[in-house]
Amino acid sequence: MRRLFLLILSSAVWCSTWANDMHLSVTLKGTFTTNTGFFYDINRTNFVFDEEKVISSNLGYGADVRWNLMWDRFYLGIGVEKIRSVDHSFAYSSFSDNVRIPTDEGFSVLMIELSGYYIVPISSDDIQFYMGGGFGLYDGNRLYSIAGVQASTVNSESSMGIHVLTGVEYKISNYIGVRGEIKFRDPHFDVTDKFDQPYTTFQGVRVPLRQTESVTRINLYGINYMVGMVFQF
């Protein structure tokens, strides 16, 4: 999956550079996604789709390439984004009420998205308002540990999804600008994991670890906010 991401992105950059009549821009961006839901043991027969944990602070970074296509108000773009977030918490040991076991729950996901952008007619030479949408590929992993012992990933299923967006770009000069964007999407991926050892010891307390495989669905359903620096070529 990651090789496919790099191949598509490299091809887009090459084609855009080769076509001299296309206006090319590259954006380096930081992102914030409001909510990510975790759905545990989704293969159980009595499973209902109610999230069992939410991480509400999901920071990411990435880049996108956009180029003019067909007419001056329409752009095509490919973006890559990496998001990683971990929630740190504690659970009391069933053998001792005085010992709190550290537990980390989180995820890491790599996204590549193909988008089309339409420049709204109310835009000017310095400020451009746009809207758009497209589809993406999402490849992720669960980051889960108990008392410092990380669960091993048995399988991670990539997924595809669609998105819609709106944004504004302010041109500082002919070569540099800033861009803000809001994106609505619903990517999810399923991860199967288990622990490689039956137990660990924390502060003298034996902590049992799950030996059976369990499938967790991770869903980044929150609103995605982006701020980036734009370089025009």
ABEGO torsion letter per residue (X at the ends): XAAAAAAAAAAAAAAAAABAABBBBBBBBBBBBABBBBBBGAABAABBBBBABBBABBBBBEBBBBBBBGBAABBBBBBBBBBBBBBBBBBBBAABAABBBBBBBBBBBBBBBBBBBBBBAABBAABBBBBBBEBBBBBBBBBBBBGGBBBBBABBBBBBBBBBBBBBBBBABAABBBBBBBBBBBBBBBBBBBBABABBBBGGBBBBBBABBBBBBBBBABBBBBBBBBBBX
